Amino acid sequence: MWLTSEKHLAPSTIRSYQGSLRLFSEFLIDGRYGWAAACEDAFGTHPVAICHEWNTIAHLND
């Protein structure tokens, strides 16, 4: 991972980045806020989650 190998960031910093990104993408995806529909109308596609258990820092440490 670029953040650990080249930037030499601490795992806690990377977890924080990933947590923020996960929360933001969950906000976009949540149907209660209407962003998915707005993105579909504006861009022809909808946002999707990109942080999963298998591609986050917790997985890399295992």
All heavy atoms as TSV, in Angstrom:
chain	resi	resn	atom	element	x	y	z
A	1	MET	N	N	0.842	-1.169	0.000
A	1	MET	CA	C	0.000	0.000	0.000
A	1	MET	C	C	0.891	1.237	0.000
A	1	MET	O	O	1.836	1.338	0.770
A	1	MET	CB	C	-0.914	-0.062	1.229
A	1	MET	CG	C	-1.938	0.975	1.246
A	1	MET	SD	S	-3.059	0.610	2.605
A	1	MET	CE	C	-4.047	2.035	2.521
A	2	TRP	N	N	0.554	2.187	-0.823
A	2	TRP	CA	C	1.363	3.378	-1.025
A	2	TRP	C	C	1.529	4.192	0.256
A	2	TRP	O	O	2.615	4.715	0.515
A	2	TRP	CB	C	0.712	4.219	-2.124
A	2	TRP	CG	C	1.425	5.480	-2.433
A	2	TRP	CD1	C	2.596	5.591	-3.115
A	2	TRP	CD2	C	1.045	6.795	-2.069
A	2	TRP	NE1	N	2.957	6.911	-3.210
A	2	TRP	CE2	C	2.013	7.679	-2.571
A	2	TRP	CE3	C	-0.031	7.336	-1.377
A	2	TRP	CZ2	C	1.943	9.043	-2.398
A	2	TRP	CZ3	C	-0.100	8.690	-1.217
A	2	TRP	CH2	C	0.882	9.527	-1.718
A	3	LEU	N	N	0.483	4.297	1.061
A	3	LEU	CA	C	0.561	5.105	2.278
A	3	LEU	C	C	1.514	4.519	3.307
A	3	LEU	O	O	2.130	5.255	4.072
A	3	LEU	CB	C	-0.831	5.275	2.899
A	3	LEU	CG	C	-1.823	6.104	2.097
A	3	LEU	CD1	C	-3.189	6.088	2.763
A	3	LEU	CD2	C	-1.336	7.528	1.918
A	4	THR	N	N	1.655	3.201	3.335
A	4	THR	CA	C	2.573	2.592	4.299
A	4	THR	C	C	3.976	2.442	3.744
A	4	THR	O	O	4.952	2.675	4.440
A	4	THR	CB	C	2.068	1.213	4.756
A	4	THR	OG1	O	1.863	0.391	3.617
A	4	THR	CG2	C	0.800	1.327	5.558
A	5	SER	N	N	4.106	2.068	2.485
A	5	SER	CA	C	5.434	1.785	1.940
A	5	SER	C	C	6.201	3.033	1.525
A	5	SER	O	O	7.413	3.108	1.723
A	5	SER	CB	C	5.322	0.833	0.753
A	5	SER	OG	O	4.603	1.447	-0.291
A	6	GLU	N	N	5.538	4.019	0.943
A	6	GLU	CA	C	6.246	5.202	0.460
A	6	GLU	C	C	6.065	6.418	1.361
A	6	GLU	O	O	6.997	7.186	1.545
A	6	GLU	CB	C	5.800	5.529	-0.969
A	6	GLU	CG	C	6.245	4.460	-1.953
A	6	GLU	CD	C	5.907	4.824	-3.380
A	6	GLU	OE1	O	5.885	6.025	-3.700
A	6	GLU	OE2	O	5.666	3.896	-4.166
A	7	LYS	N	N	4.883	6.596	1.899
A	7	LYS	CA	C	4.624	7.754	2.760
A	7	LYS	C	C	4.985	7.462	4.220
A	7	LYS	O	O	5.086	8.381	5.017
A	7	LYS	CB	C	3.164	8.174	2.667
A	7	LYS	CG	C	2.734	8.646	1.284
A	7	LYS	CD	C	3.477	9.869	0.837
A	7	LYS	CE	C	2.816	11.095	1.402
A	7	LYS	NZ	N	3.419	12.345	0.976
A	8	HIS	N	N	5.121	6.192	4.579
A	8	HIS	CA	C	5.506	5.757	5.932
A	8	HIS	C	C	4.559	6.295	7.008
A	8	HIS	O	O	4.998	6.717	8.073
A	8	HIS	CB	C	6.946	6.145	6.238
A	8	HIS	CG	C	7.916	5.637	5.231
A	8	HIS	ND1	N	8.214	4.294	5.103
A	8	HIS	CD2	C	8.625	6.280	4.280
A	8	HIS	CE1	C	9.081	4.137	4.119
A	8	HIS	NE2	N	9.345	5.326	3.593
A	9	LEU	N	N	3.268	6.277	6.702
A	9	LEU	CA	C	2.272	6.712	7.672
A	9	LEU	C	C	1.983	5.593	8.661
A	9	LEU	O	O	2.055	4.411	8.332
A	9	LEU	CB	C	0.979	7.123	6.971
A	9	LEU	CG	C	1.077	8.330	6.050
A	9	LEU	CD1	C	-0.272	8.604	5.397
A	9	LEU	CD2	C	1.557	9.558	6.791
A	10	ALA	N	N	1.638	5.985	9.862
A	10	ALA	CA	C	1.310	5.011	10.902
A	10	ALA	C	C	0.003	4.307	10.552
A	10	ALA	O	O	-0.899	4.908	9.948
A	10	ALA	CB	C	1.169	5.710	12.242
A	11	PRO	N	N	-0.120	3.042	10.931
A	11	PRO	CA	C	-1.374	2.318	10.676
A	11	PRO	C	C	-2.594	3.037	11.261
A	11	PRO	O	O	-3.667	3.030	10.659
A	11	PRO	CB	C	-1.158	0.963	11.336
A	11	PRO	CG	C	0.323	0.775	11.281
A	11	PRO	CD	C	0.901	2.145	11.489
A	12	SER	N	N	-2.445	3.679	12.409
A	12	SER	CA	C	-3.583	4.395	13.003
A	12	SER	C	C	-4.023	5.563	12.129
A	12	SER	O	O	-5.222	5.855	12.030
A	12	SER	CB	C	-3.223	4.891	14.403
A	12	SER	OG	O	-2.108	5.761	14.352
A	13	THR	N	N	-3.084	6.229	11.475
A	13	THR	CA	C	-3.422	7.327	10.569
A	13	THR	C	C	-4.181	6.799	9.363
A	13	THR	O	O	-5.195	7.379	8.945
A	13	THR	CB	C	-2.152	8.061	10.104
A	13	THR	OG1	O	-1.463	8.550	11.252
A	13	THR	CG2	C	-2.478	9.203	9.166
A	14	ILE	N	N	-3.725	5.700	8.819
A	14	ILE	CA	C	-4.386	5.111	7.655
A	14	ILE	C	C	-5.781	4.621	8.024
A	14	ILE	O	O	-6.739	4.826	7.274
A	14	ILE	CB	C	-3.536	3.976	7.059
A	14	ILE	CG1	C	-2.201	4.548	6.578
A	14	ILE	CG2	C	-4.280	3.273	5.937
A	14	ILE	CD1	C	-1.185	3.521	6.200
A	15	ARG	N	N	-5.926	4.003	9.206
A	15	ARG	CA	C	-7.259	3.581	9.657
A	15	ARG	C	C	-8.190	4.783	9.780
A	15	ARG	O	O	-9.364	4.711	9.439
A	15	ARG	CB	C	-7.168	2.835	10.986
A	15	ARG	CG	C	-6.863	1.376	10.841
A	15	ARG	CD	C	-7.077	0.625	12.149
A	15	ARG	NE	N	-6.246	1.133	13.234
A	15	ARG	CZ	C	-5.000	0.755	13.472
A	15	ARG	NH1	N	-4.433	-0.161	12.699
A	15	ARG	NH2	N	-4.316	1.246	14.469
A	16	SER	N	N	-7.671	5.899	10.256
A	16	SER	CA	C	-8.471	7.108	10.373
A	16	SER	C	C	-8.914	7.607	9.006
A	16	SER	O	O	-10.080	7.977	8.811
A	16	SER	CB	C	-7.680	8.195	11.093
A	16	SER	OG	O	-8.393	9.396	11.139
A	17	TYR	N	N	-7.994	7.641	8.036
A	17	TYR	CA	C	-8.339	8.033	6.666
A	17	TYR	C	C	-9.428	7.125	6.104
A	17	TYR	O	O	-10.403	7.585	5.518
A	17	TYR	CB	C	-7.117	7.949	5.745
A	17	TYR	CG	C	-6.054	8.984	5.942
A	17	TYR	CD1	C	-4.858	8.890	5.243
A	17	TYR	CD2	C	-6.198	10.061	6.813
A	17	TYR	CE1	C	-3.847	9.825	5.407
A	17	TYR	CE2	C	-5.193	10.996	6.981
A	17	TYR	CZ	C	-4.019	10.873	6.272
A	17	TYR	OH	O	-3.042	11.797	6.424
A	18	GLN	N	N	-9.230	5.816	6.275
A	18	GLN	CA	C	-10.189	4.863	5.729
A	18	GLN	C	C	-11.536	4.966	6.430
A	18	GLN	O	O	-12.579	4.829	5.790
A	18	GLN	CB	C	-9.635	3.444	5.842
A	18	GLN	CG	C	-8.479	3.214	4.902
A	18	GLN	CD	C	-7.795	1.874	5.121
A	18	GLN	OE1	O	-7.942	1.243	6.164
A	18	GLN	NE2	N	-7.035	1.459	4.131
A	19	GLY	N	N	-11.531	5.221	7.731
A	19	GLY	CA	C	-12.785	5.388	8.460
A	19	GLY	C	C	-13.560	6.599	7.969
A	19	GLY	O	O	-14.780	6.545	7.797
A	20	SER	N	N	-12.852	7.695	7.730
A	20	SER	CA	C	-13.504	8.902	7.206
A	20	SER	C	C	-14.087	8.655	5.826
A	20	SER	O	O	-15.215	9.072	5.527
A	20	SER	CB	C	-12.504	10.053	7.143
A	20	SER	OG	O	-12.063	10.400	8.428
A	21	LEU	N	N	-13.324	7.994	4.989
A	21	LEU	CA	C	-13.803	7.687	3.638
A	21	LEU	C	C	-15.006	6.752	3.682
A	21	LEU	O	O	-15.975	6.928	2.942
A	21	LEU	CB	C	-12.677	7.073	2.811
A	21	LEU	CG	C	-12.962	6.808	1.356
A	21	LEU	CD1	C	-13.362	8.087	0.638
A	21	LEU	CD2	C	-11.740	6.209	0.688
A	22	ARG	N	N	-14.961	5.767	4.579
A	22	ARG	CA	C	-16.078	4.829	4.717
A	22	ARG	C	C	-17.345	5.554	5.160
A	22	ARG	O	O	-18.417	5.344	4.602
A	22	ARG	CB	C	-15.734	3.731	5.713
A	22	ARG	CG	C	-16.827	2.694	5.874
A	22	ARG	CD	C	-16.514	1.708	6.967
A	22	ARG	NE	N	-15.177	1.168	6.817
A	22	ARG	CZ	C	-14.889	-0.116	6.761
A	22	ARG	NH1	N	-15.843	-1.000	6.854
A	22	ARG	NH2	N	-13.652	-0.522	6.632
A	23	LEU	N	N	-17.220	6.432	6.155
A	23	LEU	CA	C	-18.392	7.173	6.634
A	23	LEU	C	C	-18.969	8.077	5.557
A	23	LEU	O	O	-20.192	8.177	5.389
A	23	LEU	CB	C	-18.030	7.993	7.869
A	23	LEU	CG	C	-17.789	7.201	9.142
A	23	LEU	CD1	C	-17.265	8.114	10.238
A	23	LEU	CD2	C	-19.049	6.503	9.583
A	24	PHE	N	N	-18.105	8.748	4.810
A	24	PHE	CA	C	-18.586	9.621	3.740
A	24	PHE	C	C	-19.295	8.826	2.647
A	24	PHE	O	O	-20.368	9.209	2.185
A	24	PHE	CB	C	-17.439	10.434	3.139
A	24	PHE	CG	C	-17.876	11.351	2.046
A	24	PHE	CD1	C	-18.671	12.447	2.320
A	24	PHE	CD2	C	-17.518	11.102	0.735
A	24	PHE	CE1	C	-19.093	13.296	1.310
A	24	PHE	CE2	C	-17.929	11.942	-0.284
A	24	PHE	CZ	C	-18.721	13.042	0.008
A	25	SER	N	N	-18.719	7.692	2.254
A	25	SER	CA	C	-19.359	6.904	1.198
A	25	SER	C	C	-20.666	6.290	1.689
A	25	SER	O	O	-21.628	6.186	0.924
A	25	SER	CB	C	-18.412	5.830	0.646
A	25	SER	OG	O	-18.084	4.884	1.630
A	26	GLU	N	N	-20.749	5.917	2.964
A	26	GLU	CA	C	-22.012	5.409	3.505
A	26	GLU	C	C	-23.071	6.500	3.497
A	26	GLU	O	O	-24.242	6.235	3.230
A	26	GLU	CB	C	-21.809	4.858	4.912
A	26	GLU	CG	C	-21.076	3.533	4.927
A	26	GLU	CD	C	-20.789	3.031	6.333
A	26	GLU	OE1	O	-21.179	3.706	7.313
A	26	GLU	OE2	O	-20.166	1.969	6.440
A	27	PHE	N	N	-22.674	7.731	3.781
A	27	PHE	CA	C	-23.591	8.869	3.712
A	27	PHE	C	C	-24.117	9.037	2.286
A	27	PHE	O	O	-25.308	9.240	2.064
A	27	PHE	CB	C	-22.881	10.128	4.187
A	27	PHE	CG	C	-23.592	11.408	3.870
A	27	PHE	CD1	C	-24.749	11.762	4.528
A	27	PHE	CD2	C	-23.079	12.276	2.918
A	27	PHE	CE1	C	-25.405	12.955	4.244
A	27	PHE	CE2	C	-23.716	13.465	2.624
A	27	PHE	CZ	C	-24.880	13.807	3.287
A	28	LEU	N	N	-23.216	8.970	1.300
A	28	LEU	CA	C	-23.638	9.121	-0.095
A	28	LEU	C	C	-24.578	8.015	-0.546
A	28	LEU	O	O	-25.517	8.255	-1.310
A	28	LEU	CB	C	-22.418	9.134	-1.019
A	28	LEU	CG	C	-21.569	10.381	-1.016
A	28	LEU	CD1	C	-20.374	10.187	-1.944
A	28	LEU	CD2	C	-22.362	11.586	-1.420
A	29	ILE	N	N	-24.331	6.808	-0.086
A	29	ILE	CA	C	-25.096	5.646	-0.524
A	29	ILE	C	C	-26.461	5.567	0.164
A	29	ILE	O	O	-27.419	5.067	-0.415
A	29	ILE	CB	C	-24.282	4.361	-0.260
A	29	ILE	CG1	C	-23.043	4.355	-1.142
A	29	ILE	CG2	C	-25.110	3.116	-0.497
A	29	ILE	CD1	C	-22.035	3.309	-0.750
A	30	ASP	N	N	-26.549	6.070	1.380
A	30	ASP	CA	C	-27.774	5.960	2.168
A	30	ASP	C	C	-28.945	6.627	1.446
A	30	ASP	O	O	-28.903	7.816	1.131
A	30	ASP	CB	C	-27.564	6.607	3.533
A	30	ASP	CG	C	-28.647	6.264	4.522
A	30	ASP	OD1	O	-29.825	6.158	4.119
A	30	ASP	OD2	O	-28.330	6.100	5.716
A	31	GLY	N	N	-29.971	5.864	1.188
A	31	GLY	CA	C	-31.131	6.342	0.454
A	31	GLY	C	C	-31.902	7.449	1.154
A	31	GLY	O	O	-32.653	8.192	0.518
A	32	ARG	N	N	-31.741	7.589	2.456
A	32	ARG	CA	C	-32.469	8.628	3.198
A	32	ARG	C	C	-32.038	10.039	2.813
A	32	ARG	O	O	-32.766	10.998	3.033
A	32	ARG	CB	C	-32.268	8.433	4.702
A	32	ARG	CG	C	-32.895	7.140	5.220
A	32	ARG	CD	C	-32.586	6.951	6.673
A	32	ARG	NE	N	-31.158	6.628	6.803
A	32	ARG	CZ	C	-30.586	6.332	7.949
A	32	ARG	NH1	N	-31.268	6.361	9.070
A	32	ARG	NH2	N	-29.303	6.027	7.981
A	33	TYR	N	N	-30.838	10.180	2.248
A	33	TYR	CA	C	-30.329	11.509	1.937
A	33	TYR	C	C	-30.505	11.905	0.472
A	33	TYR	O	O	-30.377	13.067	0.131
A	33	TYR	CB	C	-28.854	11.611	2.321
A	33	TYR	CG	C	-28.638	11.361	3.795
A	33	TYR	CD1	C	-28.056	10.185	4.235
A	33	TYR	CD2	C	-29.049	12.291	4.737
A	33	TYR	CE1	C	-27.872	9.942	5.586
A	33	TYR	CE2	C	-28.876	12.062	6.084
A	33	TYR	CZ	C	-28.288	10.879	6.513
A	33	TYR	OH	O	-28.118	10.644	7.844
A	34	GLY	N	N	-30.772	10.965	-0.387
A	34	GLY	CA	C	-31.061	11.273	-1.779
A	34	GLY	C	C	-29.850	11.517	-2.673
A	34	GLY	O	O	-30.006	11.879	-3.834
A	35	TRP	N	N	-28.639	11.317	-2.162
A	35	TRP	CA	C	-27.452	11.575	-2.980
A	35	TRP	C	C	-27.273	10.543	-4.087
A	35	TRP	O	O	-26.796	10.883	-5.172
A	35	TRP	CB	C	-26.195	11.647	-2.119
A	35	TRP	CG	C	-26.122	12.921	-1.356
A	35	TRP	CD1	C	-26.239	13.078	-0.001
A	35	TRP	CD2	C	-25.942	14.233	-1.887
A	35	TRP	NE1	N	-26.142	14.401	0.327
A	35	TRP	CE2	C	-25.956	15.135	-0.810
A	35	TRP	CE3	C	-25.789	14.729	-3.173
A	35	TRP	CZ2	C	-25.811	16.507	-0.983
A	35	TRP	CZ3	C	-25.633	16.096	-3.338
A	35	TRP	CH2	C	-25.651	16.963	-2.250
A	36	ALA	N	N	-27.631	9.310	-3.827
A	36	ALA	CA	C	-27.492	8.281	-4.870
A	36	ALA	C	C	-28.360	8.630	-6.075
A	36	ALA	O	O	-27.912	8.552	-7.228
A	36	ALA	CB	C	-27.848	6.906	-4.313
A	37	ALA	N	N	-29.585	9.054	-5.817
A	37	ALA	CA	C	-30.482	9.433	-6.911
A	37	ALA	C	C	-29.974	10.688	-7.620
A	37	ALA	O	O	-30.030	10.785	-8.854
A	37	ALA	CB	C	-31.893	9.666	-6.373
A	38	ALA	N	N	-29.468	11.644	-6.850
A	38	ALA	CA	C	-28.932	12.872	-7.449
A	38	ALA	C	C	-27.726	12.562	-8.335
A	38	ALA	O	O	-27.588	13.129	-9.430
A	38	ALA	CB	C	-28.548	13.869	-6.363
A	39	CYS	N	N	-26.854	11.669	-7.881
A	39	CYS	CA	C	-25.689	11.272	-8.688
A	39	CYS	C	C	-26.136	10.530	-9.948
A	39	CYS	O	O	-25.569	10.732	-11.023
A	39	CYS	CB	C	-24.742	10.409	-7.867
A	39	CYS	SG	S	-23.856	11.314	-6.590
A	40	GLU	N	N	-27.134	9.681	-9.808
A	40	GLU	CA	C	-27.658	8.943	-10.961
A	40	GLU	C	C	-28.199	9.917	-12.010
A	40	GLU	O	O	-27.924	9.768	-13.204
A	40	GLU	CB	C	-28.759	7.983	-10.509
A	40	GLU	CG	C	-29.282	7.078	-11.579
A	40	GLU	CD	C	-28.350	5.949	-11.911
A	40	GLU	OE1	O	-27.756	5.366	-10.998
A	40	GLU	OE2	O	-28.221	5.637	-13.114
A	41	ASP	N	N	-28.923	10.924	-11.563
A	41	ASP	CA	C	-29.473	11.922	-12.489
A	41	ASP	C	C	-28.365	12.759	-13.137
A	41	ASP	O	O	-28.393	13.023	-14.330
A	41	ASP	CB	C	-30.441	12.853	-11.770
A	41	ASP	CG	C	-31.717	12.162	-11.344
A	41	ASP	OD1	O	-32.025	11.080	-11.892
A	41	ASP	OD2	O	-32.409	12.693	-10.453
A	42	ALA	N	N	-27.393	13.185	-12.330
A	42	ALA	CA	C	-26.352	14.093	-12.826
A	42	ALA	C	C	-25.264	13.394	-13.634
A	42	ALA	O	O	-24.769	13.944	-14.619
A	42	ALA	CB	C	-25.722	14.832	-11.653
A	43	PHE	N	N	-24.889	12.182	-13.208
A	43	PHE	CA	C	-23.734	11.515	-13.815
A	43	PHE	C	C	-24.050	10.209	-14.524
A	43	PHE	O	O	-23.182	9.606	-15.140
A	43	PHE	CB	C	-22.663	11.253	-12.750
A	43	PHE	CG	C	-22.286	12.470	-11.963
A	43	PHE	CD1	C	-22.573	12.553	-10.620
A	43	PHE	CD2	C	-21.650	13.541	-12.580
A	43	PHE	CE1	C	-22.224	13.681	-9.890
A	43	PHE	CE2	C	-21.302	14.665	-11.864
A	43	PHE	CZ	C	-21.586	14.743	-10.509
A	44	GLY	N	N	-25.283	9.732	-14.370
A	44	GLY	CA	C	-25.658	8.477	-15.004
A	44	GLY	C	C	-25.179	7.251	-14.252
A	44	GLY	O	O	-25.278	6.137	-14.751
A	45	THR	N	N	-24.683	7.441	-13.053
A	45	THR	CA	C	-24.240	6.331	-12.212
A	45	THR	C	C	-24.420	6.743	-10.757
A	45	THR	O	O	-24.688	7.899	-10.451
A	45	THR	CB	C	-22.786	5.945	-12.510
A	45	THR	OG1	O	-22.463	4.748	-11.801
A	45	THR	CG2	C	-21.824	7.051	-12.142
A	46	HIS	N	N	-24.280	5.791	-9.870
A	46	HIS	CA	C	-24.493	6.058	-8.451
A	46	HIS	C	C	-23.223	5.720	-7.666
A	46	HIS	O	O	-22.403	4.923	-8.109
A	46	HIS	CB	C	-25.678	5.241	-7.930
A	46	HIS	CG	C	-25.514	3.782	-8.185
A	46	HIS	ND1	N	-24.835	2.952	-7.329
A	46	HIS	CD2	C	-25.919	3.008	-9.211
A	46	HIS	CE1	C	-24.838	1.730	-7.822
A	46	HIS	NE2	N	-25.497	1.736	-8.974
A	47	PRO	N	N	-23.060	6.313	-6.483
A	47	PRO	CA	C	-21.879	6.008	-5.669
A	47	PRO	C	C	-21.967	4.599	-5.087
A	47	PRO	O	O	-23.056	4.072	-4.865
A	47	PRO	CB	C	-21.926	7.064	-4.564
A	47	PRO	CG	C	-23.341	7.527	-4.513
A	47	PRO	CD	C	-23.901	7.335	-5.876
A	48	VAL	N	N	-20.816	3.999	-4.881
A	48	VAL	CA	C	-20.732	2.670	-4.279
A	48	VAL	C	C	-19.678	2.681	-3.180
A	48	VAL	O	O	-18.772	3.507	-3.182
A	48	VAL	CB	C	-20.391	1.575	-5.318
A	48	VAL	CG1	C	-21.480	1.441	-6.350
A	48	VAL	CG2	C	-19.068	1.867	-5.981
A	49	ALA	N	N	-19.803	1.761	-2.250
A	49	ALA	CA	C	-18.816	1.632	-1.169
A	49	ALA	C	C	-17.489	1.143	-1.741
A	49	ALA	O	O	-17.462	0.272	-2.613
A	49	ALA	CB	C	-19.325	0.660	-0.114
A	50	ILE	N	N	-16.395	1.723	-1.269
A	50	ILE	CA	C	-15.083	1.297	-1.749
A	50	ILE	C	C	-14.199	0.758	-0.622
A	50	ILE	O	O	-13.180	0.148	-0.892
A	50	ILE	CB	C	-14.348	2.424	-2.500
A	50	ILE	CG1	C	-14.166	3.634	-1.604
A	50	ILE	CG2	C	-15.098	2.783	-3.765
A	50	ILE	CD1	C	-13.286	4.702	-2.198
A	51	CYS	N	N	-14.582	0.981	0.628
A	51	CYS	CA	C	-13.822	0.446	1.765
A	51	CYS	C	C	-14.532	-0.791	2.285
A	51	CYS	O	O	-15.667	-0.721	2.749
A	51	CYS	CB	C	-13.717	1.482	2.883
A	51	CYS	SG	S	-12.664	2.871	2.496
A	52	HIS	N	N	-13.872	-1.909	2.184
A	52	HIS	CA	C	-14.412	-3.175	2.650
A	52	HIS	C	C	-13.404	-3.816	3.589
A	52	HIS	O	O	-12.237	-3.422	3.640
A	52	HIS	CB	C	-14.677	-4.110	1.464
A	52	HIS	CG	C	-15.561	-3.504	0.424
A	52	HIS	ND1	N	-16.924	-3.379	0.587
A	52	HIS	CD2	C	-15.287	-2.966	-0.788
A	52	HIS	CE1	C	-17.439	-2.807	-0.474
A	52	HIS	NE2	N	-16.470	-2.544	-1.328
A	53	GLU	N	N	-13.830	-4.822	4.305
A	53	GLU	CA	C	-12.927	-5.496	5.245
A	53	GLU	C	C	-11.704	-6.088	4.561
A	53	GLU	O	O	-10.636	-6.146	5.132
A	53	GLU	CB	C	-13.687	-6.589	6.002
A	53	GLU	CG	C	-14.751	-6.048	6.934
A	53	GLU	CD	C	-14.188	-5.089	7.970
A	53	GLU	OE1	O	-13.112	-5.362	8.530
A	53	GLU	OE2	O	-14.827	-4.049	8.205
A	54	TRP	N	N	-11.831	-6.501	3.314
A	54	TRP	CA	C	-10.723	-7.169	2.631
A	54	TRP	C	C	-9.750	-6.210	1.967
A	54	TRP	O	O	-8.718	-6.634	1.453
A	54	TRP	CB	C	-11.251	-8.183	1.624
A	54	TRP	CG	C	-12.315	-7.642	0.716
A	54	TRP	CD1	C	-13.666	-7.697	0.921
A	54	TRP	CD2	C	-12.132	-6.946	-0.514
A	54	TRP	NE1	N	-14.328	-7.077	-0.108
A	54	TRP	CE2	C	-13.399	-6.597	-1.012
A	54	TRP	CE3	C	-11.013	-6.583	-1.251
A	54	TRP	CZ2	C	-13.577	-5.918	-2.199
A	54	TRP	CZ3	C	-11.208	-5.903	-2.431
A	54	TRP	CH2	C	-12.472	-5.585	-2.889
A	55	ASN	N	N	-10.028	-4.885	1.947
A	55	ASN	CA	C	-9.082	-3.969	1.317
A	55	ASN	C	C	-8.696	-2.790	2.218
A	55	ASN	O	O	-8.239	-1.773	1.737
A	55	ASN	CB	C	-9.617	-3.461	-0.025
A	55	ASN	CG	C	-10.793	-2.524	0.112
A	55	ASN	OD1	O	-11.336	-2.333	1.191
A	55	ASN	ND2	N	-11.205	-1.944	-0.989
A	56	THR	N	N	-8.886	-2.934	3.522
A	56	THR	CA	C	-8.503	-1.877	4.447
A	56	THR	C	C	-7.271	-2.297	5.241
A	56	THR	O	O	-6.810	-3.439	5.151
A	56	THR	CB	C	-9.653	-1.551	5.406
A	56	THR	OG1	O	-10.019	-2.732	6.105
A	56	THR	CG2	C	-10.852	-1.000	4.661
A	57	ILE	N	N	-6.745	-1.382	6.020
A	57	ILE	CA	C	-5.496	-1.620	6.760
A	57	ILE	C	C	-5.608	-2.813	7.706
A	57	ILE	O	O	-4.629	-3.531	7.885
A	57	ILE	CB	C	-5.048	-0.344	7.504
A	57	ILE	CG1	C	-3.619	-0.472	8.036
A	57	ILE	CG2	C	-5.986	-0.001	8.622
A	57	ILE	CD1	C	-2.561	-0.404	6.989
A	58	ALA	N	N	-6.785	-3.043	8.280
A	58	ALA	CA	C	-6.940	-4.199	9.179
A	58	ALA	C	C	-6.627	-5.492	8.432
A	58	ALA	O	O	-5.983	-6.389	8.976
A	58	ALA	CB	C	-8.350	-4.231	9.727
A	59	HIS	N	N	-7.049	-5.582	7.180
A	59	HIS	CA	C	-6.762	-6.782	6.394
A	59	HIS	C	C	-5.282	-6.885	6.079
A	59	HIS	O	O	-4.697	-7.950	6.093
A	59	HIS	CB	C	-7.569	-6.782	5.102
A	59	HIS	CG	C	-7.217	-7.890	4.183
A	59	HIS	ND1	N	-7.586	-9.188	4.428
A	59	HIS	CD2	C	-6.490	-7.932	3.047
A	59	HIS	CE1	C	-7.123	-9.966	3.457
A	59	HIS	NE2	N	-6.452	-9.225	2.618
A	60	LEU	N	N	-4.645	-5.762	5.784
A	60	LEU	CA	C	-3.234	-5.791	5.432
A	60	LEU	C	C	-2.358	-6.248	6.592
A	60	LEU	O	O	-1.303	-6.829	6.392
A	60	LEU	CB	C	-2.772	-4.399	4.969
A	60	LEU	CG	C	-3.408	-3.894	3.675
A	60	LEU	CD1	C	-2.949	-2.458	3.409
A	60	LEU	CD2	C	-3.025	-4.772	2.512
A	61	ASN	N	N	-2.802	-5.999	7.817
A	61	ASN	CA	C	-2.032	-6.404	8.984
A	61	ASN	C	C	-2.147	-7.875	9.274
A	61	ASN	O	O	-1.328	-8.444	9.975
A	61	ASN	CB	C	-2.470	-5.596	10.208
A	61	ASN	CG	C	-2.016	-4.158	10.123
A	61	ASN	OD1	O	-1.062	-3.847	9.431
A	61	ASN	ND2	N	-2.719	-3.279	10.812
A	62	ASP	N	N	-3.201	-8.532	8.772
A	62	ASP	CA	C	-3.404	-9.972	9.050
A	62	ASP	C	C	-2.486	-10.822	8.271
A	62	ASP	O	O	-1.878	-11.041	7.545
A	62	ASP	CB	C	-4.838	-10.371	8.752
A	62	ASP	CG	C	-5.803	-9.804	9.762
A	62	ASP	OD1	O	-5.334	-9.382	10.829
A	62	ASP	OD2	O	-7.005	-9.757	9.460
